[in-house]
Amino acid sequence: MYKTLIGKIQTTLEKVESISKIYAYPVTKIEGYPAVIFIPTDFENSFSSNAENFKIYKFYAWVVVSAESKTMAQVFGDILPDVVDDIVEQFDEDWDGGNIDGHRCWIIVDSGAWYTDSTQDAQTAYTELNITIKITTDN
């Protein structure tokens, strides 16, 4: 199921026109902004009834934008919020009433803290997104 979910998340993110680069794995050097990096973080299996169970897959994503030659007001007031809004809207559109491999699914995208980072290569701003996918499985 992980490969299927990673592929579906990748497909959804590819539809977001404000994203330049997508990584489905950790990276040390980003080759285009805005970028999204996402990885699996957690898996839960719960029992609901004798007829169906729920599996919950969690992913962690970072939305990274360039802060070079920009004010923090531009980065945190316009650029980063626009990209995050675009991502959330695309997930809402693609996953509303979702079905994966014959299993009913739901998705929630939550935002975490917003930060800045400076390295010798770049000055960036980023936010964390928590992606939670709940899937029914038949017994």
C-alpha positions as CSV (number, residue, x, y, z in Angstrom):
1,M,0.0,0.0,0.0
2,Y,2.9,2.4,0.7
3,K,4.0,2.4,-2.9
4,T,0.4,3.1,-4.0
5,L,0.0,6.0,-1.5
6,I,3.4,7.5,-2.4
7,G,2.4,7.4,-6.1
8,K,-1.0,9.0,-5.4
9,I,0.6,11.8,-3.3
10,Q,3.2,12.4,-6.0
11,T,0.4,12.6,-8.7
12,T,-1.6,15.0,-6.6
13,L,1.5,17.2,-6.0
14,E,2.4,17.2,-9.7
15,K,-0.9,18.9,-10.4
16,V,0.0,21.9,-8.2
17,E,1.3,24.5,-10.6
18,S,3.1,26.5,-8.0
19,I,5.4,23.6,-7.1
20,S,8.7,23.4,-9.1
21,K,10.2,20.2,-7.6
22,I,8.8,17.2,-5.7
23,Y,10.9,14.7,-3.7
24,A,9.4,11.5,-2.3
25,Y,12.5,11.0,-0.2
26,P,14.9,13.0,2.0
27,V,17.3,15.3,0.2
28,T,20.2,17.5,1.2
29,K,20.2,19.7,-1.9
30,I,17.0,21.1,-3.4
31,E,17.1,21.8,-7.2
32,G,14.2,24.2,-7.6
33,Y,11.8,26.2,-5.5
34,P,9.1,26.0,-4.4
35,A,9.8,22.3,-3.5
36,V,8.0,19.7,-1.6
37,I,9.7,16.8,0.2
38,F,7.6,14.1,1.7
39,I,8.3,10.8,3.5
40,P,6.2,8.2,5.4
41,T,6.3,8.6,9.1
42,D,3.8,6.3,10.8
43,F,1.4,3.5,10.4
44,E,-1.5,2.5,12.6
45,N,-3.9,-0.4,12.3
46,S,-7.2,-0.3,14.2
47,F,-10.2,-2.5,14.6
48,S,-13.6,-0.9,14.0
49,S,-16.0,-3.9,13.6
50,N,-16.1,-7.5,12.4
51,A,-16.8,-6.2,8.9
52,E,-14.0,-3.7,8.5
53,N,-10.8,-2.3,10.0
54,F,-9.0,1.0,9.5
55,K,-5.4,1.5,8.5
56,I,-3.9,4.9,9.0
57,Y,-0.8,6.0,7.0
58,K,1.0,9.2,8.0
59,F,3.4,11.2,5.9
60,Y,5.4,14.2,6.8
61,A,6.0,16.9,4.1
62,W,8.1,20.1,4.0
63,V,7.1,22.9,1.6
64,V,10.3,24.9,0.9
65,V,10.4,28.2,-0.9
66,S,13.3,30.5,-1.7
67,A,13.8,33.5,0.5
68,E,16.6,35.0,-1.6
69,S,16.2,38.7,-2.4
70,K,12.7,38.7,-0.8
71,T,11.4,40.2,2.4
72,M,10.1,38.0,5.2
73,A,6.7,39.8,4.7
74,Q,6.7,38.6,1.0
75,V,7.8,35.1,1.9
76,F,5.4,34.5,4.9
77,G,2.6,36.8,3.7
78,D,2.3,35.7,0.1
79,I,4.7,33.1,-1.3
80,L,4.5,30.3,1.3
81,P,0.8,30.7,2.1
82,D,-0.1,30.6,-1.6
83,V,1.8,27.4,-2.2
84,V,0.4,25.7,1.0
85,D,-3.1,26.8,0.0
86,D,-2.6,25.4,-3.5
87,I,-1.4,22.0,-2.1
88,V,-4.4,21.8,0.4
89,E,-6.9,22.6,-2.4
90,Q,-5.4,20.0,-4.7
91,F,-5.6,17.3,-2.0
92,D,-9.2,18.3,-1.3
93,E,-10.0,18.0,-5.0
94,D,-8.2,14.8,-5.7
95,W,-9.0,12.8,-2.6
96,D,-12.6,13.9,-1.8
97,G,-14.7,10.8,-1.8
98,G,-11.5,8.9,-2.5
99,N,-11.0,5.3,-3.3
100,I,-7.6,3.5,-3.4
101,D,-7.3,-0.1,-4.7
102,G,-11.0,-0.6,-3.9
103,H,-10.7,0.7,-0.4
104,R,-12.6,3.8,0.8
105,C,-10.1,6.4,2.0
106,W,-10.0,9.8,3.7
107,I,-7.2,12.3,3.9
108,I,-6.4,15.2,6.2
109,V,-3.6,17.7,5.6
110,D,-2.5,19.7,8.7
111,S,0.1,22.4,8.8
112,G,2.9,22.6,11.3
113,A,5.3,25.4,12.2
114,W,6.7,27.8,9.7
115,Y,10.5,28.5,9.7
116,T,13.4,30.1,7.9
117,D,16.8,28.5,7.2
118,S,20.1,29.8,5.9
119,T,22.9,27.7,4.5
120,Q,25.8,28.6,2.3
121,D,23.8,27.5,-0.7
122,A,20.4,29.2,-0.1
123,Q,18.1,31.1,2.2
124,T,14.8,29.4,2.5
125,A,11.5,29.4,4.3
126,Y,9.5,26.3,4.9
127,T,6.5,24.8,6.6
128,E,5.7,21.3,7.8
129,L,2.6,19.5,6.5
130,N,1.2,16.3,8.2
131,I,-0.6,14.1,5.7
132,T,-2.9,11.5,7.3
133,I,-4.6,8.9,5.2
134,K,-7.3,6.6,6.7
135,I,-8.2,3.5,4.6
136,T,-10.9,0.9,5.3
137,T,-10.0,-2.7,4.9
138,D,-12.5,-5.6,4.8
139,N,-12.2,-8.6,7.1
